[in-house]
Amino acid sequence: MKYFLNKTDLPFYDNILKNPEYHIRAKGIHHKVVYMTPDQYMKEVAIMQGTTVQDQYDMISPGLVKQYKAQTLAGSPMPMLSLEPPRNQEGRHRAMVAKELGLKKIPVLKVWKE
């Protein structure tokens, strides 16, 4: 996918991607890269954080979206989004950029502990 990297912007998650067997065996941390629409991502974040989808969109800075979009269109791919319920998400602004670019699916790293 030309608009996204095959890594996140978080070293811990990138380490999970590089060393999945270690994280499963030593820490019980699992992961899967899934593809969803930007709206699906926002809905999952809202559910995870106990808010409305509109609340999630209200947290987005239009200036940051504009900056990320310009960088992406100039050839600098964005890091993959991430979800680690119930505590962590990274990617609202990137989801919005993807939505503005008309992307139907975006890569999301889902992380969970068993």
BALOBA-1460 file (C-alpha; in Angstrom, 3 decimals):
// residues 114
<rec num="1" residu="m" x="0.000" y="0.000" z="0.000"/>
<rec num="2" residu="k" x="1.784" y="3.124" z="-1.192"/>
<rec num="3" residu="y" x="0.351" y="5.457" z="1.447"/>
<rec num="4" residu="f" x="1.390" y="3.342" z="4.452"/>
<rec num="5" residu="l" x="4.586" y="1.824" z="5.799"/>
<rec num="6" residu="n" x="4.823" y="-1.779" z="6.994"/>
<rec num="7" residu="k" x="5.613" y="-0.505" z="10.477"/>
<rec num="8" residu="t" x="4.059" y="1.698" z="13.132"/>
<rec num="9" residu="d" x="5.500" y="4.819" z="14.717"/>
<rec num="10" residu="l" x="5.952" y="3.027" z="18.056"/>
<rec num="11" residu="p" x="9.167" y="1.041" z="18.709"/>
<rec num="12" residu="f" x="7.416" y="-1.471" z="20.986"/>
<rec num="13" residu="y" x="4.892" y="-2.395" z="18.286"/>
<rec num="14" residu="d" x="7.582" y="-2.499" z="15.610"/>
<rec num="15" residu="n" x="9.483" y="-4.948" z="17.807"/>
<rec num="16" residu="i" x="6.367" y="-7.130" z="18.002"/>
<rec num="17" residu="l" x="6.213" y="-7.122" z="14.195"/>
<rec num="18" residu="k" x="9.912" y="-8.086" z="13.958"/>
<rec num="19" residu="n" x="9.929" y="-10.708" z="16.731"/>
<rec num="20" residu="p" x="6.418" y="-12.146" z="16.988"/>
<rec num="21" residu="e" x="7.411" y="-15.553" z="18.383"/>
<rec num="22" residu="y" x="9.348" y="-13.992" z="21.250"/>
<rec num="23" residu="h" x="6.418" y="-11.780" z="22.248"/>
<rec num="24" residu="i" x="3.972" y="-14.668" z="22.132"/>
<rec num="25" residu="r" x="6.229" y="-17.030" z="24.096"/>
<rec num="26" residu="a" x="7.716" y="-14.617" z="26.639"/>
<rec num="27" residu="k" x="4.942" y="-12.084" z="27.109"/>
<rec num="28" residu="g" x="1.734" y="-13.628" z="25.773"/>
<rec num="29" residu="i" x="1.362" y="-10.736" z="23.327"/>
<rec num="30" residu="h" x="-0.280" y="-11.524" z="20.001"/>
<rec num="31" residu="h" x="-0.827" y="-9.376" z="16.940"/>
<rec num="32" residu="k" x="-2.446" y="-9.325" z="13.548"/>
<rec num="33" residu="v" x="-2.400" y="-6.764" z="10.751"/>
<rec num="34" residu="v" x="-5.970" y="-6.239" z="9.597"/>
<rec num="35" residu="y" x="-7.460" y="-3.998" z="6.941"/>
<rec num="36" residu="m" x="-10.495" y="-1.859" z="7.681"/>
<rec num="37" residu="t" x="-12.117" y="1.320" z="6.487"/>
<rec num="38" residu="p" x="-11.145" y="4.584" z="8.177"/>
<rec num="39" residu="d" x="-14.672" y="4.775" z="9.617"/>
<rec num="40" residu="q" x="-14.379" y="1.250" z="11.038"/>
<rec num="41" residu="y" x="-11.143" y="2.265" z="12.737"/>
<rec num="42" residu="m" x="-12.792" y="5.297" z="14.316"/>
<rec num="43" residu="k" x="-15.723" y="3.160" z="15.462"/>
<rec num="44" residu="e" x="-13.398" y="0.631" z="17.109"/>
<rec num="45" residu="v" x="-11.514" y="3.430" z="18.870"/>
<rec num="46" residu="a" x="-14.798" y="4.929" z="20.097"/>
<rec num="47" residu="i" x="-15.983" y="1.578" z="21.459"/>
<rec num="48" residu="m" x="-12.602" y="0.940" z="23.070"/>
<rec num="49" residu="q" x="-12.575" y="4.337" z="24.786"/>
<rec num="50" residu="g" x="-16.280" y="4.454" z="25.651"/>
<rec num="51" residu="t" x="-17.028" y="7.515" z="23.529"/>
<rec num="52" residu="t" x="-19.008" y="8.288" z="20.406"/>
<rec num="53" residu="v" x="-17.501" y="8.185" z="16.945"/>
<rec num="54" residu="q" x="-18.182" y="11.919" z="16.707"/>
<rec num="55" residu="d" x="-16.145" y="12.464" z="19.892"/>
<rec num="56" residu="q" x="-13.248" y="10.718" z="18.171"/>
<rec num="57" residu="y" x="-13.559" y="12.893" z="15.064"/>
<rec num="58" residu="d" x="-13.739" y="15.985" z="17.296"/>
<rec num="59" residu="m" x="-10.278" y="15.103" z="18.683"/>
<rec num="60" residu="i" x="-8.726" y="15.447" z="15.231"/>
<rec num="61" residu="s" x="-6.701" y="18.559" z="14.434"/>
<rec num="62" residu="p" x="-7.465" y="19.761" z="10.874"/>
<rec num="63" residu="g" x="-4.008" y="21.330" z="10.669"/>
<rec num="64" residu="l" x="-2.303" y="18.045" z="11.481"/>
<rec num="65" residu="v" x="-4.454" y="16.209" z="8.936"/>
<rec num="66" residu="k" x="-3.471" y="18.788" z="6.318"/>
<rec num="67" residu="q" x="0.226" y="18.370" z="7.203"/>
<rec num="68" residu="y" x="0.108" y="14.550" z="7.111"/>
<rec num="69" residu="k" x="-1.837" y="14.576" z="3.858"/>
<rec num="70" residu="a" x="0.673" y="16.903" z="2.171"/>
<rec num="71" residu="q" x="3.599" y="14.751" z="3.345"/>
<rec num="72" residu="t" x="1.878" y="11.599" z="2.121"/>
<rec num="73" residu="l" x="1.042" y="13.048" z="-1.284"/>
<rec num="74" residu="a" x="4.663" y="14.224" z="-1.547"/>
<rec num="75" residu="g" x="5.763" y="10.580" z="-1.268"/>
<rec num="76" residu="s" x="6.309" y="10.083" z="2.470"/>
<rec num="77" residu="p" x="4.142" y="7.114" z="3.551"/>
<rec num="78" residu="m" x="2.444" y="7.159" z="6.945"/>
<rec num="79" residu="p" x="3.084" y="4.615" z="9.692"/>
<rec num="80" residu="m" x="0.533" y="1.833" z="10.086"/>
<rec num="81" residu="l" x="-2.265" y="2.537" z="12.594"/>
<rec num="82" residu="s" x="-2.553" y="0.505" z="15.789"/>
<rec num="83" residu="l" x="-5.170" y="-0.698" z="18.264"/>
<rec num="84" residu="e" x="-4.476" y="-2.333" z="21.599"/>
<rec num="85" residu="p" x="-7.740" y="-2.505" z="23.520"/>
<rec num="86" residu="p" x="-8.546" y="-1.389" z="26.076"/>
<rec num="87" residu="r" x="-5.762" y="1.132" z="26.455"/>
<rec num="88" residu="n" x="-3.990" y="2.268" z="23.336"/>
<rec num="89" residu="q" x="-4.713" y="3.553" z="19.890"/>
<rec num="90" residu="e" x="-2.517" y="5.462" z="17.484"/>
<rec num="91" residu="g" x="-3.883" y="6.720" z="14.222"/>
<rec num="92" residu="r" x="-6.947" y="8.996" z="14.325"/>
<rec num="93" residu="h" x="-5.266" y="11.619" z="12.155"/>
<rec num="94" residu="r" x="-3.917" y="9.033" z="9.716"/>
<rec num="95" residu="a" x="-7.381" y="7.490" z="9.455"/>
<rec num="96" residu="m" x="-8.741" y="10.912" z="8.556"/>
<rec num="97" residu="v" x="-6.026" y="11.432" z="5.930"/>
<rec num="98" residu="a" x="-6.910" y="8.048" z="4.444"/>
<rec num="99" residu="k" x="-10.581" y="8.995" z="4.404"/>
<rec num="100" residu="e" x="-9.807" y="12.280" z="2.639"/>
<rec num="101" residu="l" x="-7.682" y="10.393" z="0.098"/>
<rec num="102" residu="g" x="-10.628" y="8.076" z="-0.565"/>
<rec num="103" residu="l" x="-8.851" y="4.946" z="0.626"/>
<rec num="104" residu="k" x="-11.236" y="2.063" z="1.163"/>
<rec num="105" residu="k" x="-8.973" y="0.023" z="3.462"/>
<rec num="106" residu="i" x="-6.124" y="0.927" z="5.791"/>
<rec num="107" residu="p" x="-3.640" y="-1.334" z="7.621"/>
<rec num="108" residu="v" x="-4.113" y="-1.567" z="11.377"/>
<rec num="109" residu="l" x="-1.917" y="-3.485" z="13.782"/>
<rec num="110" residu="k" x="-4.172" y="-5.099" z="16.392"/>
<rec num="111" residu="v" x="-2.364" y="-6.172" z="19.549"/>
<rec num="112" residu="w" x="-3.754" y="-8.191" z="22.449"/>
<rec num="113" residu="k" x="-2.531" y="-10.212" z="25.402"/>
<rec num="114" residu="e" x="-3.614" y="-13.753" z="26.200"/>
